[in-house]
Amino acid sequence: MEKGQTFVTISKIVLWILFLGFFLFFLFQIDNIERSLLMIRQEISDLKRNQRLMPVSQSPSLTNQESSRKYLHPELPNFLEPDPFNYVAQEAVIKGKLDGTLVQRWASDPKGFNFILENDGSLRQKLELFCIEPAAYDHWNDPEKYAPRAAERIEILDDYKTWIIYFRRGMVWHRPSLKDWNDPQYKWLKDKLDQEEQSVTAHDFVFYLDMVLNPQVQSGHLKNYYEKVKEYKAIDDYCMIVHWTEKQYQSVMCMTTMLRPVPRFIYEYDKEGNKIPKENLGTAFNNHWFNHNVIGCGPYQFVSYEPGVSIKLTRNERYWGPKPNIRELVYLIYRDSKQVLLKIKSKEQDLVDVINHDYVIDEMKNPDSPFTKGNILVKEIPVVGYTYIGWNSDNPLFSDKRVRKAMTLALNRKDILKNIVQGLGILTTGPFYPDARVYNKEIQPYPFDLDEAARLLKECGWEDNDKNGVLEKEIHGEKVNFEFSFLVWNTSEQWKTIAQIYKEDLYKIGVQMNIRALDWPVFQKMMNNKEFQAFSGYWLINYDADPYQLWHSTQADIPLGSNRVGFRNKRADEIIEEARRTFESEKRAKLFHEFHKIIHEEQPYTFFYAPTDEMVYWDYVKNVVLRKERPHIFSLPYYIDK
């Protein structure tokens, strides 16, 4: 009995010792796990910090993928080159200034947000470039080189007729920001996103080409660039191949900066989540329920749009590359350009990308102004683009090139540039940037000459027979007065002033011009529908621009095309087509010099000037570094240090 009790006692002691040992071992393991977690967290924190300090070319995402992927033609060089410019401001990282909000202006409510449908410069510059990740983008300081973005590698074969594009893995679509997200009709989309995040794949880039080239889709401003595409397909989820029928110079831009993904998981479905029949997809795309929303995969994510109030973007913290220095971008929507000065001085707005020079001059006269004290800084920016007046060549008033030339002779461009534009620009004579090699510098601007303008109009049969001060002419058997409407932007005080001066000078030679100041959506609709006689215009271009979209005869009659003025010229078409097949710089320059001469003789536009804009911003907006091309639209290097 005693032996049995002793055995039980010893057994209990052993069990307690074993239990205690196990318990202590368990505590030791928990402590190790906690230490490991702390180390992992620190490593992640260090990795994030280091990634912010890296240029795009050294991003771990890029390096790891390139080393692990297999390519169809590894013997070929990668067309994409790392951009040495790093937009992450190291001083912002050191100071911990990676937050903040940058408030800017959007002049009027956008007509829509579908970048395939909308030919809207503001949409491209202020939203598309930040939210939608292109295949590649040109270097910050060298627009002739291209750096990886959504694509990590491009292989070019068959003398630029075959392009193989490898997209990076791990990119995901932003979660859409819908005001009525909890509406039961969106349950299908919400459930889909809750179950699995949507990856950006080669199929989304294929879908972009499907929509651009679909004859039902109203994408006239893009179709012309891709009309020589023979076939294209996704080889797998992260690789696509595009075959062109012939060597095309614009294929470089089409396969890099213009190639953007479109989310199939949204645009292939109607509002109730039903898949749209393939034969109806193009028509449905034009009026898709999502066209007034934005979804992307770029460094910024669309947050909200409140008509007449603001558009908001926030930094995409899951972006594959270095994150922007500024957390939130806000665009205040207001038409009245006179409010710009008030809003920047009151700090409602932090930066104005283009300001009326008169405001700057007036402020500099005031010793108490933040402009004078150096709190608000002014930076001059030469813009690769030009302003102009477009003439509807299909309208009987302007079908004769002599009349169009008379209209140019009647515009006192030199004095207006000096006195109204304050000399912030260069007079131009054609469709290229004056500093570009394709610009024909031998061509001189037509002078201001009302007598010669009157002579040309008389030569064309315009005379004031009834002595009422306005010229008239018989057209198609009817007496027609030389009277027309000139469209200007309602938000541009400068164009309104220029139009008034022009109106007074035209009346001296018997031409009655009526000024119509319109809000941008109405203005854009009238241009798209060719419901105009003359309009004020402004194009942002590249140093080596492709004139096809604006000047080829085929673009004069397509819906929503950019050849709104109806310019048609056989020799000009031949030059444009030959230039598209020509890659040699000198040959392209020679072709475009001849093209420039034709445009100057035909005067489809009254070319005005290549502007120099003035950007103003508060001194707490730091690292305002400008790109060589379209310098004032990329705020990625900026940071806020209040």
MILUM-13764 format. One line per field, with one value per residue (C-alpha): residue number from 1; x, y, z. Coordinates in steps of 0.2 Angstrom, whole numbers, padded with zeros to 4 digits. Each point is the difference from the previous one (the first is absolute). Layout:
MILUM-13764
seq	c(NUM:...)
px	c(X:...)
py	c(Y:...)
pz	c(Z:...)
This chain:
MILUM-13764
seq	c(1:2:3:4:5:6:7:8:9:10:11:12:13:14:15:16:17:18:19:20:21:22:23:24:25:26:27:28:29:30:31:32:33:34:35:36:37:38:39:40:41:42:43:44:45:46:47:48:49:50:51:52:53:54:55:56:57:58:59:60:61:62:63:64:65:66:67:68:69:70:71:72:73:74:75:76:77:78:79:80:81:82:83:84:85:86:87:88:89:90:91:92:93:94:95:96:97:98:99:100:101:102:103:104:105:106:107:108:109:110:111:112:113:114:115:116:117:118:119:120:121:122:123:124:125:126:127:128:129:130:131:132:133:134:135:136:137:138:139:140:141:142:143:144:145:146:147:148:149:150:151:152:153:154:155:156:157:158:159:160:161:162:163:164:165:166:167:168:169:170:171:172:173:174:175:176:177:178:179:180:181:182:183:184:185:186:187:188:189:190:191:192:193:194:195:196:197:198:199:200:201:202:203:204:205:206:207:208:209:210:211:212:213:214:215:216:217:218:219:220:221:222:223:224:225:226:227:228:229:230:231:232:233:234:235:236:237:238:239:240:241:242:243:244:245:246:247:248:249:250:251:252:253:254:255:256:257:258:259:260:261:262:263:264:265:266:267:268:269:270:271:272:273:274:275:276:277:278:279:280:281:282:283:284:285:286:287:288:289:290:291:292:293:294:295:296:297:298:299:300:301:302:303:304:305:306:307:308:309:310:311:312:313:314:315:316:317:318:319:320:321:322:323:324:325:326:327:328:329:330:331:332:333:334:335:336:337:338:339:340:341:342:343:344:345:346:347:348:349:350:351:352:353:354:355:356:357:358:359:360:361:362:363:364:365:366:367:368:369:370:371:372:373:374:375:376:377:378:379:380:381:382:383:384:385:386:387:388:389:390:391:392:393:394:395:396:397:398:399:400:401:402:403:404:405:406:407:408:409:410:411:412:413:414:415:416:417:418:419:420:421:422:423:424:425:426:427:428:429:430:431:432:433:434:435:436:437:438:439:440:441:442:443:444:445:446:447:448:449:450:451:452:453:454:455:456:457:458:459:460:461:462:463:464:465:466:467:468:469:470:471:472:473:474:475:476:477:478:479:480:481:482:483:484:485:486:487:488:489:490:491:492:493:494:495:496:497:498:499:500:501:502:503:504:505:506:507:508:509:510:511:512:513:514:515:516:517:518:519:520:521:522:523:524:525:526:527:528:529:530:531:532:533:534:535:536:537:538:539:540:541:542:543:544:545:546:547:548:549:550:551:552:553:554:555:556:557:558:559:560:561:562:563:564:565:566:567:568:569:570:571:572:573:574:575:576:577:578:579:580:581:582:583:584:585:586:587:588:589:590:591:592:593:594:595:596:597:598:599:600:601:602:603:604:605:606:607:608:609:610:611:612:613:614:615:616:617:618:619:620:621:622:623:624:625:626:627:628:629:630:631:632:633:634:635:636:637:638:639:640:641:642)
px	c(0000:0014:0010:-0016:-0002:0019:-0002:-0015:0009:0016:-0011:-0009:0017:0007:-0016:0001:0018:-0004:-0014:0010:0014:-0012:-0008:0017:0005:-0017:0004:0017:-0007:-0012:0014:0009:-0015:-0003:0018:0000:-0016:0008:0015:-0011:-0010:0017:0006:-0016:0001:0018:-0005:-0014:0012:0014:-0013:-0005:0018:0002:-0002:-0013:0013:0006:-0017:0000:-0016:0009:0017:-0008:-0012:0013:0012:-0014:-0009:0003:-0001:-0005:0016:0012:0014:-0009:0004:-0014:-0007:-0004:0014:0000:-0003:0014:-0011:-0008:-0015:0000:0008:0013:-0002:-0018:0004:0013:-0012:-0015:-0010:-0008:-0018:-0009:-0013:0003:-0015:-0001:-0013:-0011:-0008:-0017:-0009:0006:-0012:0004:0015:0002:0017:-0004:-0015:0005:0013:0002:0018:-0005:-0006:0017:0011:-0008:-0008:0004:0019:-0001:-0013:0002:0017:0006:0011:0015:0004:0013:0015:-0002:0014:0001:-0017:0009:0003:-0013:0000:-0010:-0017:-0013:0011:0017:0007:-0003:0007:-0001:0001:-0002:0006:-0013:-0014:-0001:-0001:0001:-0005:0003:-0010:0005:-0009:-0008:-0009:-0018:-0014:-0005:-0017:-0013:-0007:-0018:-0012:-0014:0012:-0013:-0014:-0006:0003:0019:0000:0007:0015:0003:-0001:0012:0013:-0003:0004:0015:0010:0001:0017:0005:0005:0004:-0018:-0004:0012:-0007:-0017:0006:0004:-0016:-0010:0011:-0001:-0019:-0009:-0014:0010:0002:0018:0005:0014:0009:-0005:0011:0016:-0005:-0007:0015:-0001:-0002:-0004:0004:-0003:0005:0012:-0003:-0006:0015:0006:-0008:0006:-0005:0003:0000:-0003:0015:0014:-0008:0008:-0014:0000:0013:-0012:-0015:0009:0007:-0008:-0017:-0002:-0011:-0010:-0019:-0009:-0009:-0008:-0010:-0002:-0006:-0015:-0016:-0005:-0009:0015:-0006:0014:-0003:-0001:0015:-0009:-0007:0016:0006:-0017:-0002:0018:-0005:-0014:0007:-0007:0018:0006:-0003:0012:0018:0010:0018:0016:0012:0009:-0016:-0018:-0016:-0010:-0014:-0008:-0012:-0007:0004:0011:0015:0008:0011:0014:0009:0017:0000:0009:0001:0008:0013:0013:0006:-0014:-0004:0006:-0017:-0014:-0015:-0004:-0015:-0007:-0012:-0012:-0004:-0002:0003:0019:-0001:-0001:0017:0009:-0011:0001:0019:0002:-0012:0008:-0016:0011:0019:0005:-0006:0007:-0004:-0004:-0004:0016:-0009:-0004:0018:0005:-0013:0005:0018:-0004:-0007:0014:-0012:-0004:0006:0006:0011:0006:0005:-0013:-0009:0013:-0001:0007:0000:-0003:0002:-0014:0002:-0016:-0009:-0015:-0010:-0017:-0008:-0010:-0014:0006:-0017:-0009:-0002:0007:0017:0001:0012:0018:0002:-0014:0008:0017:-0010:-0006:0018:0006:-0014:0006:0013:0009:0017:-0008:-0013:0015:0009:-0014:-0013:0010:0015:0012:-0002:0002:0007:-0009:-0002:-0004:-0005:-0005:0017:0009:0012:0015:-0003:0011:-0016:-0005:0004:0009:0001:-0019:-0004:-0016:-0012:0000:-0015:-0007:-0018:0002:0007:-0014:-0013:0008:-0001:-0018:-0004:0009:-0011:-0016:-0004:-0006:-0011:-0012:-0014:0012:-0005:0017:0000:0006:-0012:0001:-0012:0003:-0011:-0012:-0002:0007:0011:0007:0018:-0006:0006:0001:0017:0000:0011:0001:-0010:0013:0014:0000:0015:-0009:-0015:0011:0009:-0017:-0006:0016:-0002:-0018:0003:0014:-0011:-0014:0012:0001:-0019:0000:-0013:0007:-0012:0009:-0007:0007:-0004:0003:0011:-0012:-0011:0015:0007:-0017:-0001:0017:-0003:-0016:0009:-0014:0012:0007:0016:0007:0014:0011:0016:0009:0013:0012:0016:0017:-0002:-0019:-0009:-0012:-0011:-0014:-0001:0003:-0003:-0015:-0007:-0002:-0011:-0016:0001:-0011:0009:0016:0013:0001:-0015:0004:-0002:0018:0002:0016:0007:0018:-0002:-0007:0014:0013:-0009:-0001:0019:0005:-0009:0011:0016:0011:0015:0000:0007:-0012:-0015:0005:0002:-0018:-0008:0009:-0010:-0016:0002:0002:-0017:-0009:0007:-0007:-0017:-0003:-0012:0005:0005:0015:0003:0014:0009:-0003:0011:-0011:0003:-0003:-0002:0001:0002:0018:-0005:-0003:0018:0010:-0009:0010:-0007:0001:0007:-0017:-0016:0009:-0014:-0011:0010:0000:0008:0016:-0008:-0003:-0008:0010:-0011)
py	c(0000:0012:-0005:0004:0017:0004:-0005:0012:0014:-0002:-0001:0016:0009:-0006:0006:0017:0002:-0005:0012:0014:-0003:0000:0016:0008:-0006:0007:0017:0000:-0004:0014:0012:-0005:0002:0017:0005:-0007:0010:0016:-0004:-0003:0016:0010:-0008:0004:0018:0001:-0007:0013:0014:-0006:-0003:0019:0004:-0011:0007:-0010:-0010:-0007:-0005:-0018:-0004:0003:-0008:-0016:-0003:0003:-0013:-0013:0001:-0009:0010:-0005:0009:0002:0004:0017:0015:0008:0015:0007:0009:0005:0018:0007:0014:-0005:0010:-0005:0015:-0007:0016:-0004:-0017:0006:0014:-0012:0011:-0014:0006:0016:0006:0009:0011:0006:0005:-0009:0014:-0009:-0016:-0014:-0007:-0018:-0010:-0013:0004:-0010:0010:0018:0010:0012:0006:0004:-0018:-0007:0012:0000:-0017:-0013:0002:-0002:-0014:-0011:-0008:0000:-0014:0012:0018:0011:0006:0015:0009:-0009:-0003:-0011:-0014:-0011:-0007:-0015:0003:-0013:-0009:-0006:-0005:0003:-0010:0007:-0011:0001:0018:0007:-0011:-0012:0005:-0012:0009:-0008:0007:0000:-0012:0005:0016:0001:0011:0014:-0003:0011:0015:0000:0012:-0013:-0015:-0008:0001:-0018:0001:0000:-0015:-0011:0012:0002:-0019:-0003:0012:-0006:-0018:0004:0016:0002:-0001:0011:-0012:0000:-0004:0018:0008:-0011:0006:0018:-0004:-0009:0016:0013:-0010:-0005:0009:0003:0009:0019:0001:0010:0009:-0017:-0011:0008:-0005:-0018:-0002:-0010:-0013:-0017:-0011:-0001:-0013:-0004:-0015:-0002:0010:0011:0001:0006:0001:0014:-0002:0016:-0001:0011:0009:0015:0014:0003:-0018:0005:0012:-0012:-0015:0010:0016:-0002:-0018:-0001:-0013:0000:-0011:-0013:-0006:0016:0005:-0017:0001:0010:0009:-0016:-0011:-0008:-0003:0011:-0010:0002:0008:0014:0003:0015:0009:-0004:0007:0017:0002:-0012:0002:0002:0014:0014:-0010:-0004:-0016:-0001:-0009:0015:0010:0009:-0007:0009:0005:0011:0012:0013:0010:0019:-0003:-0012:-0016:-0009:-0013:-0009:-0009:-0018:-0008:-0017:0008:-0012:0014:0015:0009:0019:0012:0008:-0010:0009:0010:0011:0009:0015:0002:0018:0009:0018:0002:0016:-0010:-0008:0014:0001:-0019:-0001:0015:-0006:-0018:-0008:-0005:-0005:0001:0007:-0008:0015:0017:0017:0010:0016:-0007:-0003:0017:0009:-0011:0004:0019:-0003:-0001:-0010:-0013:-0018:0001:0015:-0008:-0016:-0011:-0004:-0005:0003:-0012:0002:-0015:-0001:-0011:-0012:0004:0015:0011:0003:0004:-0014:0003:-0011:-0004:-0008:0016:0011:0015:-0009:-0012:0011:0000:0018:0005:-0010:0009:0017:-0005:-0003:0017:0008:-0006:0011:-0014:0009:0014:-0012:-0011:0015:0009:-0012:-0016:0010:-0007:-0018:-0010:-0001:0004:-0016:-0004:-0019:-0016:-0003:0007:0014:-0008:-0017:-0006:-0004:0019:0009:0016:0007:0004:0017:0005:0010:0019:0009:0008:0006:0007:-0017:-0009:0011:-0003:-0018:0000:0011:-0012:-0014:0010:0008:0018:0012:0004:0006:0011:-0006:-0003:-0019:-0009:-0012:-0013:-0011:-0018:-0014:0013:0009:0017:-0004:0013:-0004:-0002:-0015:-0006:-0002:-0012:0003:-0008:0008:-0002:0009:0019:0001:-0008:0012:0015:-0006:-0004:0018:0007:-0011:0004:0018:-0002:-0012:0013:0012:-0011:-0004:-0016:-0002:-0012:-0005:-0006:-0016:-0004:-0017:-0012:-0014:-0015:0010:0007:-0018:-0007:0013:-0004:-0018:0002:0013:0013:0015:0012:0005:-0004:0004:-0016:-0006:-0016:-0008:-0010:-0010:0006:-0012:0000:-0011:0011:-0014:0002:0019:0002:-0016:0001:-0016:0008:0014:-0010:-0013:0003:0009:0001:0014:0007:0010:0014:-0012:0002:-0011:0000:-0014:0005:0003:-0018:-0008:0009:-0005:-0018:-0001:0008:-0014:-0012:0010:-0002:0010:0017:0011:-0008:0003:0018:0003:-0008:0011:0016:-0003:-0004:0016:0010:-0007:0004:0017:0003:-0008:0009:-0013:0008:0017:-0005:0012:-0004:-0013:0005:0002:-0003:0007:-0012:0007:-0010:0003:-0002:-0016:-0009:-0007:-0009:0007:-0008:0001:-0013:0005:-0004:0006:0006:0007:-0015:-0012:0003:-0016:0007:0014:-0001:0011:0007:0011)
pz	c(0000:0005:-0016:-0010:0008:-0002:-0019:-0002:0009:-0011:-0015:0004:0004:-0017:-0009:0008:-0005:-0018:0000:0007:-0012:-0015:0007:0001:-0017:-0007:0008:-0008:-0017:0002:0004:-0015:-0011:0006:-0003:-0017:-0004:0006:-0011:-0015:0003:0002:-0017:-0008:0006:-0006:-0017:-0002:0005:-0012:-0014:0001:-0002:-0015:-0018:-0010:-0009:0017:0006:0008:-0010:-0017:0005:0006:-0014:-0013:0008:0001:-0016:-0017:-0016:-0017:-0007:0014:-0013:-0004:0010:0011:-0009:0017:0009:0019:0002:0011:0007:0017:0004:0018:0010:0012:0011:0002:0005:0013:0007:0000:-0012:-0009:0003:-0004:-0012:-0016:-0006:-0018:-0012:-0013:-0011:-0004:0003:-0011:-0013:0006:0006:-0013:-0008:-0015:-0004:0006:-0010:0015:0005:0018:0002:-0007:0010:0017:0002:-0013:0002:0018:0002:-0016:-0002:-0018:-0006:0000:0002:-0008:0010:0011:-0009:-0016:-0009:-0013:0013:0008:0018:0007:0008:-0002:-0012:0006:-0017:-0019:-0014:-0018:-0015:-0019:-0001:0012:-0007:0015:0018:0015:0016:0017:0014:0019:0011:0017:-0007:0006:-0004:0012:0009:-0009:0010:-0003:0009:0001:0003:0012:-0013:-0003:-0019:0003:0012:-0014:-0002:0019:0002:-0014:0008:0018:-0006:-0010:-0005:-0019:-0007:-0015:-0014:-0018:-0004:0006:-0012:-0014:0005:-0002:-0018:-0002:0005:-0010:-0016:0002:-0014:0012:0013:-0001:0001:-0015:0008:0003:-0014:-0013:0010:0000:-0018:-0006:0014:-0009:0015:0019:0014:0017:0000:0019:0015:-0001:-0018:-0016:-0018:-0013:-0018:-0011:-0019:-0003:0008:0009:0010:0011:0005:0013:0009:-0003:0009:0014:0007:-0009:0004:0016:0009:0000:0014:-0009:0016:0000:-0018:-0006:0011:0002:0016:0006:-0003:-0016:-0013:-0015:-0017:-0010:-0015:0011:0011:-0011:0001:0019:0003:-0007:0013:0014:0017:0007:-0012:0013:0012:0000:0004:-0003:0006:0001:0014:0004:0003:-0004:0015:-0004:-0013:0006:-0015:0002:0016:-0002:-0006:0013:-0002:0014:-0001:-0005:0015:-0009:-0016:-0007:-0001:0011:0007:-0003:0013:0002:0007:-0007:-0016:0000:-0015:0004:-0014:-0005:-0016:0004:-0003:0010:0016:-0003:0008:0015:0003:-0001:0012:0013:-0001:-0006:-0014:0001:-0018:-0016:-0016:-0011:0006:-0009:-0001:0004:0017:0004:-0006:0011:0015:-0002:0001:0018:0013:0012:-0013:0004:-0018:0004:0016:-0008:0009:-0017:-0013:-0019:-0013:-0019:-0010:-0019:-0006:-0015:-0008:-0009:0000:-0016:-0008:-0010:-0016:-0005:-0018:-0004:0004:-0016:0008:0003:-0014:-0010:0007:-0005:0012:0014:-0004:0001:0017:0006:-0008:0010:0017:0008:0007:0004:0010:0009:0005:0007:0008:0005:0002:0008:-0012:0008:-0016:-0018:-0016:-0010:-0018:0000:0010:0008:0015:-0005:0009:-0008:-0015:-0010:0000:-0016:0007:-0018:0000:0008:0008:-0011:0005:0006:-0016:-0001:-0017:-0007:0009:-0008:-0017:0002:0005:-0015:-0011:0006:-0004:0017:-0002:0009:-0013:0011:0010:0017:0005:-0001:-0015:-0010:-0014:-0009:0005:-0008:-0007:0017:0007:0015:0012:0006:0018:0011:0018:0009:0014:0016:0017:0013:0012:-0010:0003:-0011:-0015:0003:-0001:-0016:-0008:0004:-0008:-0015:-0002:-0001:-0013:-0011:0000:-0008:-0016:0000:0010:0014:0014:0014:0016:0009:0017:0005:0014:-0005:-0001:-0012:-0009:-0002:-0006:-0014:-0006:0000:-0010:-0011:0004:-0001:-0012:0009:0018:0011:0003:0009:-0004:0012:-0012:0000:-0006:-0015:-0002:-0011:-0011:-0005:0013:-0003:-0019:-0010:-0012:0007:0017:-0006:-0001:0014:0015:0014:-0010:0003:-0018:0005:-0013:-0015:-0007:-0015:-0011:-0010:0001:0019:0001:-0009:0011:0016:-0006:-0005:0016:0010:-0009:0002:0016:-0005:0008:-0015:-0012:0011:0003:-0019:-0003:0014:-0006:-0017:0010:0010:-0016:-0006:0016:0000:-0018:0003:0017:0008:0016:0004:0010:0015:0012:0010:0018:0015:0015:0018:0014:0018:0016:0018:0007:0010:-0016:-0002:-0013:-0015:-0013:-0018:-0014:-0017:-0009:0007:0016:0010:0001:0011:0018:0005:0007:0010:0019:0013:0014:0010)
